[in-house]
Amino acid sequence: MDSRREDSLSEGRIPSWVRKKKDLRELRTLKVRLRHSCLSTVCEEARCPNITECFSRPTATFLILGDICTRNCSFCSIHKGTPREPDEREDRMVAEAAREMGLEHVVVTSVTRDDLDDRGAHAFARTISSLRSALPCSTIEVLTPDFSGKASLAEIVLRAGPDVFNHNVETAGRLYGTVRPGANLETSLDLLRTARAYSGDLIVKSGFMVGLGESEEEIRDLIVSLKQAGCDIITIGQYLQPTKMQTPVTRYWHPDRFEAWSDLAKNIGIRYVVSGPLIRSSYHAKEALEEVRRVQGCRRDG
């Protein structure tokens, strides 16, 4: 293999293909608006590399149920601990902020709340309802936790009618014990299957990171598993260590690999794939939804 196309190991040097410049002016403008509304975004909490590009469009992934997670995933920089009680005004604040921003596609996610009986399912449903009232012409995507594997809780969210149901599997099943303690790959795949079975019109989405110690074979197997679970859209991105507190990167995969995984996913029937070193779950989310719906419409017309 050409040395320029080789993957880069974590030796203290970050390859050029995972570096991205930030426009701090655009970033500050939207942060001020969000703080005024007492809201957080996962874009900020998870230190997304695309934050300034998305904020300048504008688009954002709203983080509900507070900013403290009950799990201890080693890749994630969101605060861990004992969360506060959910803010009953949160759904309305999200809807108002989205309306002020003029969003045509709204993404809503949350920290994991294993402390709540419903794991936060009703908060998702209320937020979808408030967004529908405030922005009747906009589309809504939810990026949910696993609801501890309880299909009845996922159905609370599904009944509220999101356009896209997203749940990230994050990594290969072998790594869950160290990377996602408290989670299970089969539980996540079952959640996606539940969403797929709920409605044929619903867009089902998932994503994962590479660079946490997985093998090429495990990546390919995970793509196949997501297809079998009924995913219409998948995202694949390079894991980047957010701070020194999180698990180190084991490997920076070359951009050519991401193209190959995208080709594999499309060849086995996944409708839309966003794959690249800097890709994150909500990157170009609106465009992905529009393309899948366009293809669906063409197939029906045909």
N, C-alpha and C positions, 0 to 999 in steps of 0.2 A: 504493500500500500504506500502511496505517496506520503512522505512524512508530513506534508502540509495538511493532509486529510486525516491524520491519526488523532484519536481521542487524546485529551490532556488529563493527566493524573493530577491529583491535588497535592502539589508540591510548593504551595505558597504563591503560585502564579495563576492569575485568572486570565483565561484566553480572551482574545479580542472579541470573539463572537458572543460573549455574555456581558459586555460592557455597554452601558447606555447612558447618555447625557440627560440631565434633568433641567427643565426650565422652572426655576424656583419661583418665578413671578406667578406663573399659572398655578403652581401648586399652592402657594400661599393664598391666592384669591378664593379658591374653593374650600380650603381648610377653614378660613375665617367664616365662610357661609355655614359650613357644617357645625362649627363650634357654636355659632349663634343659635342653631337649632338643637343643640345638645345631642348631636348624633355622631356616630363613629362610622368609618368605612373599613372593610377588610383590606382595602387597598393600602391604607395607612398602617393598620395593625399588623398585617403580614408583610409589610415592606415590599410591596410589589414593584418590580423594576419598570413597569409600564405606567406608573401612576401619573406622571405628568402628561403623557400622551392622552390617556383616558380622561383625566380631569379637564384637559383643554378642549375636549370635543363638544359638550361635556358628557361624561358618563361616569358612573360610580357604582360600586357594589355596597349597598347599605348593610351594616352589621346590626342585627337586632338582638334583644335579650341581654344587653350589656356587653362588656368587653372582657369578662373573666370567664375562662373555660374550666369545666370540671375534669377534663382529661389532660394528659401530659404527653402529647405527641412530641417527639424529640426534634422534629423538623420545624416546628411552628413557634413563632415569636409572640403570639397572642398570650396575654397574661393567664396564669393558672392559679387556681385557688378556690375560695368559697365565694360564689357570686352574690350580688344583692338581689332583692326581689325585683322582678321585671317592672318596668315603668308602664303603667296602664295607658299613658299618652303616646307611647312610642309609635304605634301604627299610624296615628294621625300626624305625628311630626315627620315621619318618613314620607308620607303622602304629600304633605305640604312642601317639604324640601324638594321632592321630585317634581312637583308642579312648578315651583319657582325656577328650577333649573331647566324646565321645558323638556324633560326626558321623554323620548319616544319608546325607549326600552329600559325597564327598571329591573335591576338584579338585587335580590334580597337574600342574605345569608345570615347565619347566626353562629355564635359559639355553641359548643355542646353543653347542654344543661341536664345532666343526669340527675340533678337534685330535684327537678320538677316532675310531678306525676305524669304529665303529658309530654315531657321532654321538649316543651316549647312549641308543640304542633299548633295549638290554638293561636299563639302569637303570630305564626306564619299566616294562618287563615285570616286573622283580623287585618294584618298588613295588606294582604292581597285585596281584601274587600275595600279597605280605605283607598288603596291605589286605584281600584276600578272606579270609585266615586270621583276621585280628584282628577284622574287622567283616563277617561273612558276610551280613548283611541290608542292608548299606549299598550305595549305588550309587557308581560311580567314573567320573569324567570326567578325561580327559587333554587338556591343551592343549600341543601339541607344536611344536617347531621344524620346519623343512622337510626335515630329514635329507638336505640337499644334493640333493634330487630323487630319491633312491634308494628305489624302491617296496619293495624287499626289506627295507629297514630299517624302513619304516613297518609292514610286515606282521609284524615281530617284536612290535611293540606291539599290533597288532590281534589277533594270536593269543592274547595274554594276556587278552583279553576285557573291555575297558572297556565301560561302558554308553554313554558319549558320547565320540566322537573329535572334538576341536576343534583347528583350526589357523587362526589369524587371518591374513587377507590384509593387514590394517592400513591400506592406503591405495590410491589409484588407481595403475594401472601406470605412468603417465607420471612419477610422483614417486619411483619406486623408486631411481633413481640417486642422489638426494640424501637421501631419507628412509630407505631400506632398502638401502644398498650391500651387495652380496654376495648379494642375494635377487632373485627374479624372480616376477612375478605369475603367469605361466603355470605355473611350478614349483609354486607354492602351490595353484593350482587343480587341477593334476594330482594332488597329494597328497590333496585332498578327493575327487577322482574315484576314487582308489585305495580310500579308506575306504568310499565309497558302494558300489563294486563288491564289496567284501569280504563284506558282510552286509546283507541287507535289513532286519534287526532293529536294527542299529546306528544310533544317533542321530548324525548328522553335523552339525557346527556350525562357524561361522566368524564373524568380526566385523571391523569396521574403524572408524577414526576419521575425523572431518571437521575442517577447520580448518587443514589443512596446505598448502593451495593448490589443492585440487581444485575442479572446476566442478560445477554441478548435473547436467549431462549425464553427467559421469564417475561421479558417485555413483549415478545411475540405472543406468548400464551395469554398474557393479560389482555392484549388487543382482541384476541379471539373470544375470550371470556366476556368482554364487554359487548361484542357483537351478539353472542348467544343470550346475553341478558336483555337484549332489545334496544341497545343504544342507537340513536339516530346521529348523534354528534359526540365526538370525543376530542379532548385536548391533551397534548403531550408537551411537557416543558422540562427544562433543566432545573434541578434543585440547586438553589443558591443559599448558602448558609446566611440567615438573616443577621445573627449576632454570634459572638463567641460562645454564647450559652447553648446554642443549638448544635445538633450533630454535624460534623464536618462533611464536606463533599468528598465522595470517594472517587469520582470520575466526572470529567467534563466531556460529555459525548459530542462528537463532531456534528455540525449541521447536516452533513450528508446522511447521517444515521436517521435523523428526524424525517428527512424526505423519504427514506426507505420504509420507515414505519407508517408514514402517511399512505404510501402506495399500498402497503399490505392491508391497511384498514379499509381503504377504498375498494381494493380487489375482492375483499370478502363481504362487501355490501354495506359498510358503514357510510351513511349518506354524506357526512361533512366532517372533515378532519382539520384541526388547527394544530400544527406540530412544528416546533422550533425551540431553540434554546431559551428564548425569553417569553414563551407563551405561558399564560396563566389561564385559569378556568373561565374567567369572564372576558377575556380579550376578544374583541370584535364579536361579542355575543349577539348583538342585533343583526349583524351581517350573516352570521351562521344561521340564525332562525329564519331570516328572509330567504336564504338560499334553499334550505330544506323545504320550506313551504312552496317555493317556486317549483322545485322538483316534484313535490307531491301533486301540485296542481297540473303539471304537465302530464304526469302519469294518469291522473283521473281523466283529463281531457283526451288522452290517447286511448 
